[in-house]
Amino acid sequence: MMNHNEIYPTFQSDNRIVVKEGDSLAELKLLPSDTFKLAVSSPPYNIGKEYEKQVGLQHYLDWQREVIKELYRIISDNGSIAWQVGNYVGDGEVFPLDIYFYPIFKSLGMQLRNRIVWHFDHGLHASKRFSGRYEVLLWFTKTQKYTFNLDPVRVPSKYPGKRHYKGNKIGQLSGNPLGKNPSDYWTLMCQEWENGIIDIPNVKSNHPEKTLHPCQFPIELIERCVLALTDEDDWVIDPFGGVGSSLIAAIRHHRRAMVIDRDPNYIRLTKQRIIDFQNGTLKMRPLGKPVHQPTGKEKVSQFPAEWLDKKEENLFENCRPI
């Protein structure tokens, strides 16, 4: 009898959990075509992190093109690729990667279904430009016939009692009892009630899922993709698996999953996180949990007394007549 909790080192169609250490492109070439329902990842951004080697933008895109071509080959005709990217920064200039990735996907004949903006409130602070607080998730499908399950990812309606006021449905409820379709702008959970937007904070030092990975995927971000773009028992693959957040999101919802990563430390952490998840001890942020909002009573959220004089001085300078 198959052990659904076993972690396998190589892909077999009847496995459920595969954690592969190796080069992403080389390993993808070994996988069978038309197999995975969803390929989802946040590829290395080529910005000089510990786990990356800084290379030229064009060289980076050429490498990514080959990876995406293999992903296109291995996803099923009703499958999707969800590619979450930020910016390439060279000599202080910002190059938005979603703009560069779009023609790569289109050259394969894929269709863009959504360009989802994921906004978060915390991150690195820039000194010579405005601080970046969003990244982009590109959702492409392989064909016109693709899996999309809206109900599992609906958000609460602001006016669930709203009714049609004219036409042949006058007086009938106009909404859906499960909620409404979320927008393509994912941020502040408290605003889901107002605007239908989804709140998913990034994984920083105080996040319950934080590991040693410098750019860790929040599980919740991938859960939205898994629930909407796959069915139970479908295969999900992340070619840049990091510490396994995509895999956790998939098996949490009864999908099969494979991750690839070349870093043995991340592979070790991924396996441990899987075991912790199976044992019920993995720390995870619950799907849909509101982001903490300061009350103003916390000392850290109050304006420091030693800044007051400086603030008043700046206000005075800015208000002086020219």
N, C-alpha and C positions, 0 to 999 in steps of 0.2 A: 504494500500500500504506500502511495506517495506521501511523504512528509511535507506538508505545506509550509512548515516553519524552517526547513533546511535551506541553507545558503549555498548556492552552487557557484563554482568559479568560472564555468563556461555555459554558454547558451544551449539549451535543449528545449524543444517546443512544449514538453510536458512539465517543465520546471515552473516555479512561481517566483523565485527570488534569485537573481543572478548579480553577483558583484565581481566585476572583472578588472584586474589590474593590468594596465597596458596603455599603449598609444591609441588615442581615440580613432583616428583615421584608419590605422592598420586593423584594429579590431572590428570596426564597422564593415570593412570589406569582407570579413569572414561570415557575416550574418546573412540569413536567407532573405530574399526579396519578398515584398508584400506581406510582412509579418506583423509589424507593430501598428497599433491604432494611433498612438501619439508619441511624437518625439518632442521632448520639452527640455530646455536647458537655458542656462545663463553662461554663454561661452566666455572664456578669459577675455578681458577687455584690452589687453595689451597696454597697460598703463604702468608697468614696472612694479607690480606687487611681488611679493616673495615667490609666489608660485608661477610667475610669468617671466619671460625674457623679452625685453623691449625690442621690437623689430619695427621696420617701416610699415606704414599703414597699408600700402598696396600688397606687400608680402603677406601681411596678416590676412587681408581680404582674400587673397589667392588661396591661402590655406583653408580659410573658412568655406570658400566656395566648394572645395573638394569634399569637406565634411558634409556640407548640406546636400551635395549631389548624392552621397551615399545614404543620407537620411531619406531623401526623396525615394530612392530605390527600395529601401526596406519598409517604408510605411505602406499600409494597405490603401486601396483606391478610395475608401471612405475615411481615410485617416487625415491627421493634421500635424503640422509642426508649429510649436509655440516657442518663439525665440525672444528671450528677454535681454535687452541690451541697454547700455548707457552711452558714454561718450569716449572717444579716443582723444587724448590731449597731447599735443606736440608743440613744444616751445610756447606754452601758454595759450595756444589756439585750440578751440573746441571743434571737433568733428563729430556730429551726431551720427552714431553708427546705424540707426534705423534707416537713414537716408541711403547709406552705402549698401546695406543688406537688401533693400527692396528689389533692386534690379537683379540680384543674384537669384532670389526666389522666382521672380517673374521670368527669368531666362529658362527656368525649368517648366514653365507653364502653370505654376501654382497661382491660386487666387487669394488675395488678402481679404479676410473677413472682418477683422478688426485691428486697429492700431490702438492698443490699450495703454493709457498713461497710468503708471503706478506712482502715486505721490506719497512721500514720507516726510516726516517733520525733522528728522535728525540725520546727520551725516557729516562729512568733512567740511570744514569752513574754508572758503576761498578768501584770498586777500586781494587779488587783482581783478576779480570778476564776482558776480553774484554767486552765492553758494548753490550748488546743484541739489535739488530736492525731488527729482522725479527720474524715472527710467521708463522705457517703452517695451511693451510686450507685443510682438508681431505675431498674429495668428493667421497662418496660411493653411489652405486645404489643398489636397492633391487633385481633387476633381470637384465637379459641381454637386455630387452626391456625397455628403459627409455627415458624420455623427455630430449631433448637437442636442444635448439634453438641457433644456432651460429650467425645468422645474426644480432640480436639486440646488440651483444657485440663485433662485429668486430672492429678492429682498422685500422687506415689509412695505406695503403701500401706505402712503401718507393719508389717503382718504379711502379706506376699504369699503365704506358705505356709499360711495359715489354711484349714481345711477344715470342711465341714459336719459337725456332730457328731450329728445325728439326722435323721429323715425319709428320704424316698426318695433324697436326694442325699448321704446319709452317706458320708464319706470323700472326696468330691469337693472340689476347690478352690472356695472360696466367693467369691473376689475376681475382679478383672479383670486380665489381664496388662498392660494399659495404665495401670493405676493406679485410684485412686478419685475419686469426685466431690468437687471442692473445696467448701468451705463458703461461706457468704455473709459471711465475715469475712476480709478480705484483709490479711495482715500477715506479719511475720517468716518468711522463707523457711526458716530452719533448723527451724521448727515444722511445715512441710509434712509432714515425715515423721511427726510426732507427731499432728497434729490435722487435717491436710488443709486448711490455710489458706495463702493466697498472699501472698508478700512483694513489695510494690512501694513503694520509697521515693519521697517527693516530690522535685521538682526544685529543689534549692537550689544554692548557689554552687559546691560541689565536684562536682556531678553532671555527667557527661560530656555531657549533652544541653542544659545550661543556655545560654539566650540572654538577651536583654534583657527578655523578657516577665516580669512580676512574679509571675504565677500560672500557670506553664507546666505543661501536662499531661505526665506521663511516658508515653512511647510504649508501654511495657509494659502500662500500665493499659488502653489502648485495644485493644491486641493481644488481650487476653483476650476482649473484647467482639466484636471482628471475627471471631476464629476460631470462637467459639461461636454467634454469631447471624447469620452470613452464610455463603454458599458462594462459591467462586471465581467471578469476573466479576460478582458482585453490586455494586450501587452503595451506597456509604457517603457520608453527608453530615454535615458539622459546620458549623452556621450561625454559630458564633462561633469561627472557625478558629484565631485567634491565630497562632502561628508554625508551624502545619501538622503538629503531632504526630499528629493523627487521620488525616490523609492519608498520612503516612509509614507508620503502622501498617497502613493498608489496602493500599497498593500493595506493601508488603513481602510481603504474603500474597496477591498476585495478585487483588486486588479493584479495582474502579473507585472513584474518590473525588473529592469536591468539597468545598472549604471556601470560606466566605464570611467576610470581615472588612473593616471600614471603615478600618482603619489602614494607610496605604501602607507604613509601615516593617515591619509584620508581614507584609504581602503580599510585600515584597521578600525578607525573611528566609525565608518559606515557599518561595519559588521557589528560593532558593539552597540550602536544605536538601534539596529534591527533587533538584537537580542533584548535590549532594554524595552523596546516597544512591545515585543512579544510577551515580556514579563510584566508589562503594565507599569514600568518604572521610568519610561522616557519622559522627560519634561517637554511638554508641547504647549504652545499657545492655542487655546480652544478656537475652533473655527467660528468666526463672527464675534469674538469677544471684543467689547469696546476698548479703544486705546485709552490709557489713563490720562485724565485731564486734571491739572493742578487746581486746587481750590483757592489758592492765593494765601492760604494760611501757612503753607510750608515755607521754612526759612529760605530754601534755595530758590523759591519762586518769587521772592520779594526783592524789590529794587534795593541794592546795597546803599547804606547811609553815606558811605564815603564817595559814592558817585553823584550824590544829589547836587553838590556845589558845582561839579563839572558839568552836569546836565544843564543847570540854570545858566552857567556861563556860556555854553554853546547856544542855548536858546536866545540869550541876549545878543550874541554876536550875529546870529542869523537874522535877527529882527531889526538890526541897525539900518537906518536909511542909507542908501548909496549916494 
